[in-house]
């Protein structure tokens, strides 16, 4: 293989590469920035308006257009001048110093490798399912906007996630169209001599070849691997066929390709990231391959290499229930990774399995990818404040005897990439108020500018958006009915652009309760058909092909909609995808979300409505639990957990009807003398002003950068220096703790109160353990939701007649009873995260 850096080269096939100006068009068409920047939309519309409207894929348009058409438009001086301007603007944007370069000019961070099973960037590249891909794609875009040096690592699926058809019985049908790589805005990575960059992974029985592709996403890149290589054993060619499809062995193979193959791709490209960001546990195997590569470079053991490299790994969990974690049978791990463990990591199979188990001695326990990610990372976070709390309880078994508040899971609440999801009208309004560069730096100043917008301009935004959504819904429904053989008569008159429009669009799963509104069909129908204050409802969403219960929920809605008295007021739009999602979040007045708390880790769909003036009506779960205030939207539920209690579901359904009937519908239809619903517009204004900047990926990526990426880069660089000598020291420290911890004990612990202070003294016996290897402290639970109180105790003297016995002292305020405090011993070493990297703990009895 050539030692020169591989490059990305377009897969032009028989395209008209000899047409002067074609390369400039190709440069624009292959940059996904056009999917949210929209500066080039008119170029593709001019080449083929019908195909552009159908696909929103510049690369398809460019490949499909005739040679004569290309030559004709490129011969037009005005068209050519515009292309030259757009190309130069693209290059200037990619080179200009951004927020990161301006704010952190001497940063130790040069590269973050962001691993994810899916990325939602554009409908032109359908390699996503839903929320996880949405987060990955939006964060990648925002990283580029802000100049954060991130690259994405994912998989190129030949079929991706299924496409949905709804038949005449209301039953979901799954179809899997083929993603022709030549029609996707991607380019193969090739060696300088033209050879395609291919990686070989050794698996039991057959090697597997992986092809590498590049996607340009503004100023950042996404690299994709696929197994559909002609040299592969036929079953292996299908590893990257479906997203979230197949049996556990296929799923494990996909995760092996993503984690191990992804890290090897970085090595082949000469990229050495300081930080590896694992977006869910699917990519956890990257921590093993990263450690292996460090072993190979330094000669260190796997244990020492993992101690070094984990400092640069960040694990983001999106799962709110234990059943959601990927688990694999031990025999499957042995089959796929046993040889890798023995021959390349230099560890026994049991040592590998222990990394993915709660109890390393339980031979029957499955291998949990989230556990591996935790044990291979230097920090862990959930995706909302509430999800952080939920995750601490989910992962508590890995940290026995530690209080739940101290289980090492922080949170960075998700955001969405506002330029992707705003309508043209919303973009104009925000530009007028906050400037065209509003999402390229800090956003704290936007709130007063949005508050200054007039009622007239805000209401005009909603009126225009609702009209556009109604037109889109009519057109989509016509195509949908025609495809299923149903009559399309009347669809052009469905819905009213002046009627309050509610939207519900997401994956159909039982915990999301998409049928909560159907609890009382008669009451819902009365709400919809009120002649003075009518309401219309747009539903959309897919159920996983294996989720029969979710499919049954879709069918219930379809049966309800097919009633003649319902049809004018409710529609279900089939094949929910990113393109449809854009129309919905831009056009609805109220975005509905009804999950069972706390099973929605974050949710992002409602965030997309914010920039467009849509208002949220949601369960107090995920992001809405921290976003809700009475002046920005409406809340469902009491902020407590009730499980899947049918009685509580019924109570919340009644509360939902009450909210709509008593508050939401009247507020929308109560108009002033100008015909504007003043109270509604005030709520809309506050939602836009307060929440849009706060729940943008601009804020989320800045938090990831400053709270995680920069500290992780510094920590990794420190540990990696001197060929990982610190890693060896950390391993020795941990071994000493393992060997000697059971001999540690407390002697007498005394407390006295003197004035306004409690004086504590604790006698601690450390056997032969170095006192510097531990920390003795007082601990008290937090009060009224506050953080726990931790006070370090100082070693004052050695106990008489005790070789390793010491007296420790601390003083605390007497505002709390002395009995609130308990002494404890925990591991301590500078630069090591406790309890994430070492979870021993000894409590005063």
ChimeraX attribute file (.defattr): number of C-alpha atoms within 10 A of each C-alpha:
attribute: neighborCount
match mode: 1-to-1
recipient: residues
	/A:1	8
	/A:2	11
	/A:3	10
	/A:4	12
	/A:5	12
	/A:6	19
	/A:7	18
	/A:8	20
	/A:9	17
	/A:10	18
	/A:11	16
	/A:12	13
	/A:13	9
	/A:14	7
	/A:15	15
	/A:16	17
	/A:17	13
	/A:18	8
	/A:19	13
	/A:20	12
	/A:21	17
	/A:22	16
	/A:23	14
	/A:24	15
	/A:25	22
	/A:26	18
	/A:27	14
	/A:28	20
	/A:29	24
	/A:30	22
	/A:31	21
	/A:32	24
	/A:33	24
	/A:34	21
	/A:35	22
	/A:36	18
	/A:37	12
	/A:38	13
	/A:39	11
	/A:40	19
	/A:41	18
	/A:42	12
	/A:43	22
	/A:44	23
	/A:45	16
	/A:46	13
	/A:47	20
	/A:48	18
	/A:49	15
	/A:50	13
	/A:51	17
	/A:52	21
	/A:53	12
	/A:54	8
	/A:55	14
	/A:56	21
	/A:57	25
	/A:58	31
	/A:59	24
	/A:60	19
	/A:61	22
	/A:62	22
	/A:63	17
	/A:64	14
	/A:65	16
	/A:66	15
	/A:67	13
	/A:68	10
	/A:69	13
	/A:70	18
	/A:71	15
	/A:72	12
	/A:73	16
	/A:74	19
	/A:75	13
	/A:76	10
	/A:77	10
	/A:78	10
	/A:79	15
	/A:80	16
	/A:81	12
	/A:82	13
	/A:83	19
	/A:84	14
	/A:85	12
	/A:86	17
	/A:87	17
	/A:88	13
	/A:89	12
	/A:90	18
	/A:91	13
	/A:92	11
	/A:93	15
	/A:94	16
	/A:95	11
	/A:96	11
	/A:97	14
	/A:98	17
	/A:99	18
	/A:100	21
	/A:101	15
	/A:102	12
	/A:103	11
	/A:104	13
	/A:105	11
	/A:106	8
	/A:107	12
	/A:108	17
	/A:109	22
	/A:110	15
	/A:111	18
	/A:112	24
	/A:113	23
	/A:114	22
	/A:115	30
	/A:116	26
	/A:117	26
	/A:118	28
	/A:119	29
	/A:120	23
	/A:121	26
	/A:122	23
	/A:123	17
	/A:124	21
	/A:125	21
	/A:126	22
	/A:127	25
	/A:128	28
	/A:129	22
	/A:130	20
	/A:131	19
	/A:132	19
	/A:133	19
	/A:134	23
	/A:135	24
	/A:136	23
	/A:137	24
	/A:138	26
	/A:139	27
	/A:140	29
	/A:141	28
	/A:142	29
	/A:143	27
	/A:144	24
	/A:145	25
	/A:146	22
	/A:147	22
	/A:148	25
	/A:149	20
	/A:150	26
	/A:151	23
	/A:152	24
	/A:153	28
	/A:154	26
	/A:155	30
	/A:156	29
	/A:157	27
	/A:158	24
	/A:159	20
	/A:160	24
	/A:161	24
	/A:162	22
	/A:163	17
	/A:164	21
	/A:165	20
	/A:166	21
	/A:167	18
	/A:168	14
	/A:169	11
	/A:170	21
	/A:171	18
	/A:172	24
	/A:173	15
	/A:174	17
	/A:175	13
	/A:176	14
	/A:177	12
	/A:178	11
	/A:179	18
	/A:180	10
	/A:181	16
	/A:182	16
	/A:183	19
	/A:184	19
	/A:185	23
	/A:186	26
	/A:187	22
	/A:188	24
	/A:189	25
	/A:190	20
	/A:191	20
	/A:192	16
	/A:193	10
	/A:194	12
	/A:195	13
	/A:196	18
	/A:197	22
	/A:198	23
	/A:199	18
	/A:200	12
	/A:201	16
	/A:202	14
	/A:203	16
	/A:204	13
	/A:205	8
	/A:206	11
	/A:207	14
	/A:208	22
	/A:209	24
	/A:210	26
	/A:211	20
	/A:212	24
	/A:213	26
	/A:214	22
	/A:215	22
	/A:216	20
	/A:217	24
	/A:218	24
	/A:219	25
	/A:220	22
	/A:221	20
	/A:222	22
	/A:223	23
	/A:224	24
	/A:225	25
	/A:226	25
	/A:227	29
	/A:228	23
	/A:229	16
	/A:230	9
	/A:231	13
	/A:232	16
	/A:233	16
	/A:234	12
	/A:235	10
	/A:236	20
	/A:237	19
	/A:238	20
	/A:239	25
	/A:240	26
	/A:241	25
	/A:242	20
	/A:243	22
	/A:244	19
	/A:245	17
	/A:246	12
	/A:247	8
	/A:248	15
	/A:249	16
	/A:250	19
	/A:251	20
	/A:252	22
	/A:253	17
	/A:254	26
	/A:255	25
	/A:256	22
	/A:257	27
	/A:258	28
	/A:259	28
	/A:260	21
	/A:261	27
	/A:262	29
	/A:263	27
	/A:264	21
	/A:265	23
	/A:266	16
	/A:267	14
	/A:268	18
	/A:269	17
	/A:270	13
	/A:271	17
	/A:272	14
	/A:273	21
	/A:274	24
	/A:275	29
	/A:276	29
	/A:277	27
	/A:278	27
	/A:279	22
	/A:280	22
	/A:281	27
	/A:282	23
	/A:283	30
	/A:284	32
	/A:285	24
	/A:286	28
	/A:287	26
	/A:288	26
	/A:289	22
	/A:290	25
	/A:291	24
	/A:292	26
	/A:293	19
	/A:294	22
	/A:295	22
	/A:296	15
	/A:297	11
	/A:298	15
	/A:299	14
	/A:300	19
	/A:301	20
	/A:302	21
	/A:303	18
	/A:304	22
	/A:305	31
	/A:306	25
	/A:307	28
	/A:308	31
	/A:309	30
	/A:310	27
	/A:311	30
	/A:312	31
	/A:313	30
	/A:314	26
	/A:315	27
	/A:316	23
	/A:317	24
	/A:318	24
	/A:319	22
	/A:320	25
	/A:321	14
	/A:322	12
	/A:323	8
	/A:324	10
	/A:325	18
	/A:326	18
	/A:327	18
	/A:328	18
	/A:329	14
	/A:330	19
	/A:331	13
	/A:332	15
	/A:333	18
	/A:334	16
	/A:335	13
	/A:336	18
	/A:337	21
	/A:338	23
	/A:339	19
	/A:340	22
	/A:341	21
	/A:342	14
	/A:343	11
	/A:344	16
	/A:345	22
	/A:346	16
	/A:347	17
	/A:348	14
	/A:349	17
	/A:350	15
	/A:351	13
	/A:352	22
	/A:353	26
	/A:354	20
	/A:355	20
	/A:356	24
	/A:357	22
	/A:358	19
	/A:359	14
	/A:360	15
	/A:361	11
	/A:362	11
	/A:363	12
	/A:364	12
	/A:365	18
	/A:366	19
	/A:367	23
	/A:368	22
	/A:369	24
	/A:370	27
	/A:371	21
	/A:372	23
	/A:373	30
	/A:374	29
	/A:375	24
	/A:376	29
	/A:377	27
	/A:378	27
	/A:379	25
	/A:380	25
	/A:381	24
	/A:382	27
	/A:383	26
	/A:384	26
	/A:385	23
	/A:386	25
	/A:387	30
	/A:388	27
	/A:389	19
	/A:390	21
	/A:391	28
	/A:392	22
	/A:393	17
	/A:394	16
	/A:395	19
	/A:396	20
	/A:397	14
	/A:398	19
	/A:399	20
	/A:400	13
	/A:401	14
	/A:402	18
	/A:403	13
	/A:404	19
	/A:405	16
	/A:406	16
	/A:407	26
	/A:408	23
	/A:409	25
	/A:410	20
	/A:411	20
	/A:412	21
	/A:413	28
	/A:414	26
	/A:415	30
	/A:416	31
	/A:417	26
	/A:418	25
	/A:419	22
	/A:420	19
	/A:421	27
	/A:422	23
	/A:423	21
	/A:424	15
	/A:425	16
	/A:426	21
	/A:427	18
	/A:428	15
	/A:429	19
	/A:430	21
	/A:431	13
	/A:432	13
	/A:433	18
	/A:434	18
	/A:435	14
	/A:436	12
	/A:437	9
	/A:438	17
	/A:439	21
	/A:440	17
	/A:441	18
	/A:442	14
	/A:443	16
	/A:444	12
	/A:445	12
	/A:446	20
	/A:447	21
	/A:448	14
	/A:449	14
	/A:450	21
	/A:451	17
	/A:452	11
	/A:453	15
	/A:454	13
	/A:455	20
	/A:456	13
	/A:457	12
	/A:458	20
	/A:459	20
	/A:460	14
	/A:461	21
	/A:462	23
	/A:463	16
	/A:464	16
	/A:465	26
	/A:466	24
	/A:467	18
	/A:468	17
	/A:469	23
	/A:470	24
	/A:471	16
	/A:472	16
	/A:473	22
	/A:474	20
	/A:475	13
	/A:476	16
	/A:477	19
	/A:478	19
	/A:479	15
	/A:480	20
	/A:481	20
	/A:482	12
	/A:483	13
	/A:484	13
	/A:485	11
	/A:486	13
	/A:487	11
	/A:488	14
	/A:489	10
	/A:490	10
	/A:491	18
	/A:492	14
	/A:493	11
	/A:494	19
	/A:495	24
	/A:496	17
	/A:497	17
	/A:498	14
	/A:499	19
	/A:500	20
	/A:501	23
	/A:502	22
	/A:503	23
	/A:504	22
	/A:505	24
	/A:506	22
	/A:507	18
	/A:508	22
	/A:509	22
	/A:510	18
	/A:511	16
	/A:512	19
	/A:513	18
	/A:514	25
	/A:515	17
	/A:516	18
	/A:517	18
	/A:518	17
	/A:519	16
	/A:520	14
	/A:521	12
	/A:522	10
	/A:523	14
	/A:524	17
	/A:525	17
	/A:526	14
	/A:527	18
	/A:528	19
	/A:529	16
	/A:530	10
	/A:531	9
	/A:532	7
	/A:533	16
	/A:534	18
	/A:535	24
	/A:536	22
	/A:537	19
	/A:538	20
	/A:539	21
	/A:540	22
	/A:541	23
	/A:542	27
	/A:543	21
	/A:544	21
	/A:545	16
	/A:546	9
	/A:547	13
	/A:548	13
	/A:549	14
	/A:550	23
	/A:551	22
	/A:552	18
	/A:553	20
	/A:554	25
	/A:555	18
	/A:556	14
	/A:557	19
	/A:558	22
	/A:559	13
	/A:560	17
	/A:561	18
	/A:562	16
	/A:563	10
	/A:564	9
	/A:565	12
	/A:566	18
	/A:567	15
	/A:568	20
	/A:569	21
	/A:570	25
	/A:571	22
	/A:572	22
	/A:573	21
	/A:574	22
	/A:575	19
	/A:576	19
	/A:577	22
	/A:578	20
	/A:579	14
	/A:580	20
	/A:581	18
	/A:582	18
	/A:583	20
	/A:584	31
	/A:585	29
	/A:586	29
	/A:587	29
	/A:588	28
	/A:589	26
	/A:590	24
	/A:591	25
	/A:592	24
	/A:593	27
	/A:594	26
	/A:595	22
	/A:596	23
	/A:597	24
	/A:598	24
	/A:599	19
	/A:600	25
	/A:601	26
	/A:602	25
	/A:603	23
	/A:604	22
	/A:605	25
	/A:606	24
	/A:607	28
	/A:608	27
	/A:609	27
	/A:610	31
	/A:611	29
	/A:612	30
	/A:613	30
	/A:614	29
	/A:615	27
	/A:616	26
	/A:617	24
	/A:618	24
	/A:619	27
	/A:620	26
	/A:621	31
	/A:622	27
	/A:623	26
	/A:624	26
	/A:625	20
	/A:626	13
	/A:627	17
	/A:628	20
	/A:629	13
	/A:630	8
	/A:631	15
	/A:632	23
	/A:633	22
	/A:634	23
	/A:635	23
	/A:636	19
	/A:637	21
	/A:638	11
	/A:639	13
	/A:640	11
	/A:641	13
	/A:642	15
	/A:643	13
	/A:644	12
	/A:645	10
	/A:646	10
	/A:647	10
	/A:648	14
	/A:649	19
	/A:650	14
	/A:651	12
	/A:652	20
	/A:653	22
	/A:654	16
	/A:655	15
	/A:656	21
	/A:657	19
	/A:658	12
	/A:659	16
	/A:660	17
	/A:661	17
	/A:662	10
	/A:663	12
	/A:664	18
	/A:665	17
	/A:666	14
	/A:667	17
	/A:668	18
	/A:669	18
	/A:670	14
	/A:671	14
	/A:672	10
	/A:673	6
	/A:674	9
	/A:675	11
	/A:676	18
	/A:677	18
	/A:678	19
	/A:679	16
	/A:680	24
	/A:681	21
	/A:682	17
	/A:683	20
	/A:684	26
	/A:685	27
	/A:686	22
	/A:687	27
	/A:688	25
	/A:689	24
	/A:690	20
	/A:691	18
	/A:692	25
	/A:693	25
	/A:694	21
	/A:695	24
	/A:696	27
	/A:697	26
	/A:698	27
	/A:699	25
	/A:700	22
	/A:701	24
	/A:702	20
	/A:703	15
	/A:704	19
	/A:705	19
	/A:706	13
	/A:707	12
	/A:708	22
	/A:709	26
	/A:710	21
	/A:711	19
	/A:712	27
	/A:713	23
	/A:714	18
	/A:715	22
	/A:716	24
	/A:717	20
	/A:718	17
	/A:719	23
	/A:720	22
	/A:721	12
	/A:722	11
	/A:723	17
	/A:724	24
	/A:725	17
	/A:726	18
	/A:727	25
	/A:728	19
	/A:729	13
	/A:730	21
	/A:731	18
	/A:732	13
	/A:733	18
	/A:734	17
	/A:735	12
	/A:736	15
	/A:737	19
	/A:738	12
	/A:739	10
	/A:740	13
	/A:741	20
	/A:742	12
	/A:743	11
	/A:744	17
	/A:745	18
	/A:746	19
	/A:747	14
	/A:748	11
	/A:749	17
	/A:750	11
	/A:751	16
	/A:752	12
	/A:753	15
	/A:754	11
	/A:755	8
	/A:756	10
	/A:757	15
	/A:758	19
	/A:759	17
	/A:760	21
	/A:761	20
	/A:762	25
	/A:763	21
	/A:764	26
	/A:765	21
	/A:766	23
	/A:767	17
	/A:768	14
	/A:769	18
	/A:770	12
	/A:771	18
	/A:772	10
	/A:773	16
	/A:774	17
	/A:775	16
	/A:776	24
	/A:777	22
	/A:778	23
	/A:779	17
	/A:780	17
	/A:781	16
	/A:782	13
	/A:783	9
	/A:784	6
	/A:785	7
	/A:786	8
	/A:787	12
	/A:788	14
	/A:789	14
	/A:790	15
	/A:791	16
	/A:792	16
	/A:793	21
	/A:794	16
	/A:795	18
	/A:796	12
	/A:797	12
	/A:798	16
	/A:799	14
	/A:800	9
	/A:801	7
	/A:802	11
	/A:803	12
	/A:804	17
	/A:805	22
	/A:806	21
	/A:807	19
	/A:808	21
	/A:809	22
	/A:810	19
	/A:811	19
	/A:812	16
	/A:813	14
	/A:814	14
	/A:815	9
	/A:816	12
	/A:817	10
	/A:818	18
	/A:819	8
	/A:820	12
	/A:821	20
	/A:822	17
	/A:823	25
	/A:824	21
	/A:825	22
	/A:826	18
	/A:827	24
	/A:828	18
	/A:829	15
	/A:830	7
	/A:831	11
	/A:832	16
	/A:833	17
	/A:834	18
	/A:835	18
	/A:836	20
	/A:837	21
	/A:838	20
	/A:839	16
	/A:840	20
	/A:841	17
	/A:842	18
	/A:843	17
	/A:844	15
	/A:845	11
